[in-house]
Amino acid sequence: MKLGKQLWPVTLFVVLGLLMAGCGTPTPVTCGVTSTGDPNMERFQESFTSVVLVSKSTGQPGQIGADGAAMFAADEQLSVRINAKVSGKTIRFCLQKTDSNGQIMYDQSVAPSEGEADYDIGAFQAGTYIVRLIERNVLIANLPFTIK
C-alpha cells in the first residue's frame, strides 16, 4: 500500500506535464514546402474558373497597386471568392504576413461546391500579406494584398 501512495504524485506530475506540452505547440511559420514558387496553373484550371480577394461588405476586389497586390483598408473584412468548375476538391487557404517572419495569420481548408462562393478570412492590420491556395499539397494560386 505504501508503494501506491508514493507513486500518485509522480503519476500526477507526468500527466500534468503531458497536458502542458500539448498546449505549447507552436504555430507553423510556413504554409509548407509546396507553397512557394509559381502556382500550378494547369491544376488550377482543372477545377476553377477564377479566384479573387474581395471586400466582404462591398463584394468588390481591391484596387491593384503598383506591386500587383490588391489594396484594402485596415480592419476591412475580406473574403476569398472562388468560382469552381467541380465540387468536392479540398482547398487550403494559408494566409501569411509577408513583411515580417512569414507568420501564418489564417489556415483553413474548404471544399467548394460547383459555382461561385465567398469564404471569409477576416480583417487584418496594416501590412503586406499573401493568401496561398493549396490543393493536394500543390500551390495553385497566390493572392497578394496590402492593408493600408
GROMACS elastic network, one bead per residue, 0.5 to 0.9 nm:
[ bonds ]
;  ai    aj funct       b0    kb
    1     4     6  0.54522   500
    1     5     6  0.66697   500
    1     6     6  0.89055   500
    2     5     6  0.52089   500
    2     6     6  0.62616   500
    2     7     6  0.88321   500
    3     6     6  0.51520   500
    3     7     6  0.63398   500
    4     7     6  0.52529   500
    4     8     6  0.64924   500
    5     8     6  0.57528   500
    5     9     6  0.79706   500
    6     9     6  0.67347   500
    6    10     6  0.77375   500
    7    10     6  0.52754   500
    7    11     6  0.61597   500
    7    12     6  0.86290   500
    8    11     6  0.50105   500
    8    12     6  0.60358   500
    8    13     6  0.85063   500
    9    12     6  0.50766   500
    9    13     6  0.60925   500
    9    14     6  0.86583   500
   10    13     6  0.50438   500
   10    14     6  0.62165   500
   10    15     6  0.86731   500
   11    14     6  0.51656   500
   11    15     6  0.61991   500
   11    16     6  0.86039   500
   12    15     6  0.52055   500
   12    16     6  0.61137   500
   12    17     6  0.84850   500
   13    16     6  0.52576   500
   13    17     6  0.60629   500
   13    18     6  0.86804   500
   14    17     6  0.50714   500
   14    18     6  0.62422   500
   14    19     6  0.87162   500
   15    18     6  0.52050   500
   15    19     6  0.63006   500
   15    20     6  0.87145   500
   16    19     6  0.51110   500
   16    20     6  0.61534   500
   16    21     6  0.85839   500
   17    20     6  0.51907   500
   17    21     6  0.61440   500
   17    22     6  0.88120   500
   18    21     6  0.51403   500
   18    22     6  0.65036   500
   19    22     6  0.53594   500
   19    23     6  0.67031   500
   20    23     6  0.51880   500
   20    24     6  0.65837   500
   21    24     6  0.53781   500
   21    25     6  0.71242   500
   22    25     6  0.59145   500
   23    26     6  0.88100   500
   26    29     6  0.88603   500
   27   103     6  0.83013   500
   27   104     6  0.75392   500
   28    31     6  0.75552   500
   28    32     6  0.87901   500
   28   103     6  0.77343   500
   28   104     6  0.69755   500
   29    32     6  0.86774   500
   29    96     6  0.84035   500
   29   101     6  0.74686   500
   29   102     6  0.59990   500
   29   103     6  0.52140   500
   29   104     6  0.59616   500
   30    33     6  0.77914   500
   30    35     6  0.81226   500
   30    94     6  0.87077   500
   30    96     6  0.76998   500
   30   102     6  0.65941   500
   30   103     6  0.72077   500
   30   104     6  0.67570   500
   31    34     6  0.78048   500
   31    35     6  0.57634   500
   31    36     6  0.82899   500
   31    94     6  0.59798   500
   31    95     6  0.79997   500
   31    96     6  0.78057   500
   31   104     6  0.74354   500
   31   107     6  0.83055   500
   31   132     6  0.78288   500
   31   134     6  0.88731   500
   32    35     6  0.54805   500
   32    36     6  0.79432   500
   32   137     6  0.81733   500
   33    36     6  0.66702   500
   33   137     6  0.86646   500
   34    37     6  0.80694   500
   34   134     6  0.81765   500
   34   137     6  0.60485   500
   34   138     6  0.55856   500
   34   139     6  0.61033   500
   35    38     6  0.87500   500
   35    39     6  0.82377   500
   35    94     6  0.87826   500
   35   132     6  0.68386   500
   35   133     6  0.81756   500
   35   134     6  0.69392   500
   35   137     6  0.77633   500
   35   138     6  0.68005   500
   35   139     6  0.50738   500
   35   140     6  0.86306   500
   36    39     6  0.79729   500
   36   132     6  0.86375   500
   36   139     6  0.71714   500
   37   139     6  0.81060   500
   38    41     6  0.85039   500
   38   139     6  0.76155   500
   38   140     6  0.82283   500
   38   141     6  0.81979   500
   38   142     6  0.84251   500
   39    42     6  0.88347   500
   39    43     6  0.86928   500
   39    44     6  0.81612   500
   39   133     6  0.87787   500
   39   134     6  0.89325   500
   39   138     6  0.78499   500
   39   139     6  0.50279   500
   39   141     6  0.51929   500
   39   142     6  0.69687   500
   40    43     6  0.55354   500
   40    44     6  0.64113   500
   40    45     6  0.88751   500
   40   138     6  0.71508   500
   40   139     6  0.61101   500
   40   141     6  0.74233   500
   41    45     6  0.60065   500
   41    46     6  0.85819   500
   41   139     6  0.88997   500
   41   140     6  0.60705   500
   41   141     6  0.75662   500
   42    45     6  0.52114   500
   42    46     6  0.63675   500
   42   140     6  0.83118   500
   43    46     6  0.52907   500
   43    47     6  0.71291   500
   43    48     6  0.87756   500
   43   135     6  0.83723   500
   43   138     6  0.83397   500
   43   139     6  0.88371   500
   43   140     6  0.64673   500
   44    47     6  0.57881   500
   44    48     6  0.57758   500
   44    49     6  0.81323   500
   44    50     6  0.87985   500
   44   135     6  0.85346   500
   44   139     6  0.87631   500
   44   140     6  0.52312   500
   44   141     6  0.72648   500
   45    48     6  0.53122   500
   45    49     6  0.64675   500
   45    50     6  0.85172   500
   45    85     6  0.87168   500
   45   140     6  0.89087   500
   46    49     6  0.85434   500
   46    85     6  0.77137   500
   46    86     6  0.85718   500
   47    83     6  0.88732   500
   47    84     6  0.58982   500
   47    85     6  0.50862   500
   47    86     6  0.56974   500
   47    87     6  0.83242   500
   47    89     6  0.77907   500
   48    51     6  0.75315   500
   48    82     6  0.73627   500
   48    83     6  0.58122   500
   48    85     6  0.51432   500
   48    86     6  0.74928   500
   48   114     6  0.89339   500
   49    82     6  0.79001   500
   49    83     6  0.54386   500
   49    84     6  0.60323   500
   49    85     6  0.64409   500
   50    81     6  0.80107   500
   50    82     6  0.59846   500
   50    83     6  0.52241   500
   50    84     6  0.74154   500
   50   116     6  0.89691   500
   51    80     6  0.69172   500
   51    81     6  0.55201   500
   51    83     6  0.63211   500
   51    84     6  0.86331   500
   51   141     6  0.80696   500
   51   143     6  0.84670   500
   52    61     6  0.68646   500
   52    79     6  0.84406   500
   52    80     6  0.58191   500
   52    81     6  0.52673   500
   52    82     6  0.67782   500
   52   143     6  0.71540   500
   53    60     6  0.83044   500
   53    61     6  0.57568   500
   53    62     6  0.72756   500
   53    70     6  0.77007   500
   53    78     6  0.69410   500
   53    79     6  0.58463   500
   53    81     6  0.61041   500
   53    82     6  0.89047   500
   53   131     6  0.87302   500
   53   143     6  0.68664   500
   53   144     6  0.87752   500
   53   145     6  0.82726   500
   54    57     6  0.86838   500
   54    58     6  0.78142   500
   54    59     6  0.55577   500
   54    60     6  0.50929   500
   54    62     6  0.62881   500
   54    70     6  0.89343   500
   54    72     6  0.88924   500
   54    77     6  0.87588   500
   54    78     6  0.57678   500
   54    79     6  0.53449   500
   54    80     6  0.62330   500
   54    81     6  0.67464   500
   54   118     6  0.85793   500
   55    58     6  0.54815   500
   55    59     6  0.51604   500
   55    60     6  0.55622   500
   55    61     6  0.62039   500
   55    62     6  0.70823   500
   55    72     6  0.76829   500
   55    76     6  0.68832   500
   55    77     6  0.61086   500
   55    79     6  0.62248   500
   55    80     6  0.88106   500
   56    59     6  0.53662   500
   56    60     6  0.78634   500
   56    76     6  0.77786   500
   56    77     6  0.54225   500
   56    78     6  0.50756   500
   56    79     6  0.56011   500
   56    80     6  0.89363   500
   56   118     6  0.84041   500
   56   120     6  0.73614   500
   56   122     6  0.89574   500
   57    60     6  0.82668   500
   57    76     6  0.81116   500
   57    77     6  0.70972   500
   57    78     6  0.81841   500
   58    61     6  0.85346   500
   59    78     6  0.89626   500
   59    79     6  0.83614   500
   59    81     6  0.88674   500
   61    64     6  0.86113   500
   61    70     6  0.72966   500
   61    71     6  0.85727   500
   61    72     6  0.87175   500
   62    65     6  0.89375   500
   62    69     6  0.85151   500
   62    72     6  0.56869   500
   62   145     6  0.82431   500
   63    69     6  0.81996   500
   63    70     6  0.53598   500
   63    71     6  0.53815   500
   63    72     6  0.75496   500
   64    67     6  0.78476   500
   64    68     6  0.56643   500
   64    69     6  0.54775   500
   64    71     6  0.61461   500
   64   145     6  0.85091   500
   65    68     6  0.53153   500
   65    69     6  0.54951   500
   65    70     6  0.61501   500
   65    71     6  0.65276   500
   65   145     6  0.88317   500
   65   146     6  0.84762   500
   66    69     6  0.74696   500
   67    70     6  0.87836   500
   68   144     6  0.75568   500
   68   145     6  0.82596   500
   69   128     6  0.85510   500
   69   129     6  0.88385   500
   69   130     6  0.86807   500
   69   143     6  0.74969   500
   69   146     6  0.62562   500
   70   143     6  0.80380   500
   70   144     6  0.65110   500
   70   146     6  0.61319   500
   70   147     6  0.86002   500
   71   145     6  0.56809   500
   71   147     6  0.59012   500
   71   148     6  0.70734   500
   72    75     6  0.87077   500
   72    76     6  0.68181   500
   72    78     6  0.85867   500
   72   145     6  0.75294   500
   72   146     6  0.63314   500
   72   147     6  0.50384   500
   72   148     6  0.63586   500
   73    76     6  0.55673   500
   73   124     6  0.87563   500
   73   125     6  0.85642   500
   73   126     6  0.80345   500
   73   146     6  0.84629   500
   73   147     6  0.54934   500
   73   148     6  0.52756   500
   74    77     6  0.88190   500
   74   123     6  0.73052   500
   74   124     6  0.61316   500
   74   125     6  0.52152   500
   74   126     6  0.57808   500
   74   127     6  0.89349   500
   74   147     6  0.54825   500
   74   148     6  0.57613   500
   75    78     6  0.89330   500
   75   122     6  0.83599   500
   75   124     6  0.53445   500
   75   125     6  0.60983   500
   75   126     6  0.85007   500
   75   147     6  0.83505   500
   76   122     6  0.78803   500
   76   123     6  0.52364   500
   76   124     6  0.71656   500
   76   125     6  0.89286   500
   76   147     6  0.86350   500
   77   120     6  0.75668   500
   77   121     6  0.74876   500
   77   122     6  0.50875   500
   77   124     6  0.78545   500
   78   119     6  0.84857   500
   78   120     6  0.60042   500
   78   121     6  0.57668   500
   78   122     6  0.54708   500
   78   123     6  0.60404   500
   78   124     6  0.86262   500
   79   118     6  0.58067   500
   79   119     6  0.50965   500
   79   121     6  0.54259   500
   79   122     6  0.72335   500
   80    93     6  0.88412   500
   80   117     6  0.82531   500
   80   118     6  0.55293   500
   80   119     6  0.51316   500
   80   120     6  0.64648   500
   80   121     6  0.71107   500
   80   131     6  0.88009   500
   80   143     6  0.89821   500
   81   116     6  0.69417   500
   81   117     6  0.56827   500
   81   119     6  0.64068   500
   81   120     6  0.88023   500
   82   112     6  0.77728   500
   82   115     6  0.78572   500
   82   116     6  0.55500   500
   82   117     6  0.55096   500
   82   118     6  0.63675   500
   82   119     6  0.80261   500
   83   112     6  0.85768   500
   83   113     6  0.89108   500
   83   114     6  0.73199   500
   83   115     6  0.51941   500
   83   117     6  0.65641   500
   83   118     6  0.89249   500
   84    87     6  0.70615   500
   84   112     6  0.67978   500
   84   113     6  0.67360   500
   84   115     6  0.50630   500
   84   116     6  0.63314   500
   84   117     6  0.82624   500
   85   113     6  0.83836   500
   85   114     6  0.53608   500
   85   115     6  0.64553   500
   86    89     6  0.74633   500
   86   112     6  0.81854   500
   86   113     6  0.66909   500
   86   115     6  0.78193   500
   87    90     6  0.89084   500
   87   111     6  0.72483   500
   87   112     6  0.59469   500
   87   115     6  0.84474   500
   88   111     6  0.54514   500
   88   112     6  0.64079   500
   88   113     6  0.64298   500
   88   114     6  0.83245   500
   89   110     6  0.82581   500
   89   111     6  0.54637   500
   89   112     6  0.68012   500
   89   113     6  0.83643   500
   89   135     6  0.75342   500
   89   136     6  0.87021   500
   90   109     6  0.64661   500
   90   110     6  0.55235   500
   90   112     6  0.71794   500
   90   134     6  0.86252   500
   90   135     6  0.63390   500
   90   136     6  0.75733   500
   91   108     6  0.84026   500
   91   109     6  0.53899   500
   91   110     6  0.53451   500
   91   111     6  0.61354   500
   91   112     6  0.78023   500
   91   133     6  0.63790   500
   91   134     6  0.56805   500
   91   136     6  0.77339   500
   92   107     6  0.70551   500
   92   108     6  0.56571   500
   92   110     6  0.63903   500
   92   111     6  0.88035   500
   92   132     6  0.78023   500
   92   133     6  0.55894   500
   92   134     6  0.50112   500
   92   135     6  0.63898   500
   92   136     6  0.86525   500
   92   137     6  0.87780   500
   93   106     6  0.72945   500
   93   107     6  0.55808   500
   93   108     6  0.53910   500
   93   109     6  0.59836   500
   93   110     6  0.78901   500
   93   121     6  0.86369   500
   93   131     6  0.63115   500
   93   132     6  0.58028   500
   93   134     6  0.67022   500
   94   104     6  0.69930   500
   94   105     6  0.78176   500
   94   106     6  0.58257   500
   94   108     6  0.67288   500
   94   109     6  0.85021   500
   94   130     6  0.81948   500
   94   131     6  0.56456   500
   94   132     6  0.51150   500
   94   133     6  0.65395   500
   94   134     6  0.76905   500
   95   103     6  0.84704   500
   95   104     6  0.57280   500
   95   105     6  0.55248   500
   95   107     6  0.62919   500
   95   121     6  0.86710   500
   95   129     6  0.69318   500
   95   130     6  0.55982   500
   95   132     6  0.60773   500
   95   133     6  0.86992   500
   96   101     6  0.89991   500
   96   102     6  0.54509   500
   96   103     6  0.55032   500
   96   105     6  0.55909   500
   96   106     6  0.72705   500
   96   107     6  0.88476   500
   96   128     6  0.87305   500
   96   129     6  0.55871   500
   96   130     6  0.54828   500
   96   131     6  0.65268   500
   96   132     6  0.79528   500
   97   100     6  0.63986   500
   97   101     6  0.74510   500
   97   102     6  0.50699   500
   97   103     6  0.54831   500
   97   104     6  0.65165   500
   97   105     6  0.67574   500
   97   127     6  0.73440   500
   97   128     6  0.59988   500
   97   130     6  0.65882   500
   97   131     6  0.89951   500
   98   101     6  0.71269   500
   98   102     6  0.52752   500
   98   103     6  0.77882   500
   98   127     6  0.79037   500
   98   128     6  0.54804   500
   98   129     6  0.50488   500
   98   130     6  0.67467   500
   99   102     6  0.71700   500
   99   127     6  0.66299   500
   99   128     6  0.57510   500
   99   129     6  0.74207   500
  100   103     6  0.71516   500
  100   128     6  0.89136   500
  102   105     6  0.89047   500
  102   129     6  0.87374   500
  104   107     6  0.70373   500
  105   124     6  0.87782   500
  105   129     6  0.89385   500
  106   121     6  0.70192   500
  106   122     6  0.84571   500
  106   131     6  0.86273   500
  108   121     6  0.88920   500
  109   134     6  0.89599   500
  110   119     6  0.83852   500
  112   115     6  0.81549   500
  112   116     6  0.84591   500
  112   117     6  0.72685   500
  113   116     6  0.79795   500
  113   117     6  0.79108   500
  114   117     6  0.86959   500
  124   127     6  0.81191   500
  124   147     6  0.69854   500
  125   147     6  0.64055   500
  125   148     6  0.79316   500
  126   146     6  0.73373   500
  126   148     6  0.51158   500
  127   145     6  0.86241   500
  127   146     6  0.58201   500
  127   147     6  0.52763   500
  127   148     6  0.68927   500
  128   144     6  0.75866   500
  128   145     6  0.59582   500
  128   147     6  0.63222   500
  128   148     6  0.88056   500
  129   143     6  0.83914   500
  129   144     6  0.58020   500
  129   145     6  0.53437   500
  129   146     6  0.61471   500
  129   147     6  0.80247   500
  130   142     6  0.65379   500
  130   143     6  0.54067   500
  130   145     6  0.59745   500
  130   146     6  0.85491   500
  131   141     6  0.81535   500
  131   142     6  0.57676   500
  131   144     6  0.62620   500
  131   145     6  0.80964   500
  132   139     6  0.69052   500
  132   140     6  0.77699   500
  132   141     6  0.59644   500
  132   143     6  0.64364   500
  132   144     6  0.84503   500
  133   138     6  0.84289   500
  133   139     6  0.59585   500
  133   140     6  0.56994   500
  133   141     6  0.50904   500
  133   142     6  0.63378   500
  133   143     6  0.81343   500
  134   137     6  0.58560   500
  134   138     6  0.52906   500
  134   140     6  0.56425   500
  134   141     6  0.72548   500
  135   138     6  0.52587   500
  135   139     6  0.64834   500
  135   140     6  0.66381   500
  136   139     6  0.84885   500
  139   142     6  0.78761   500
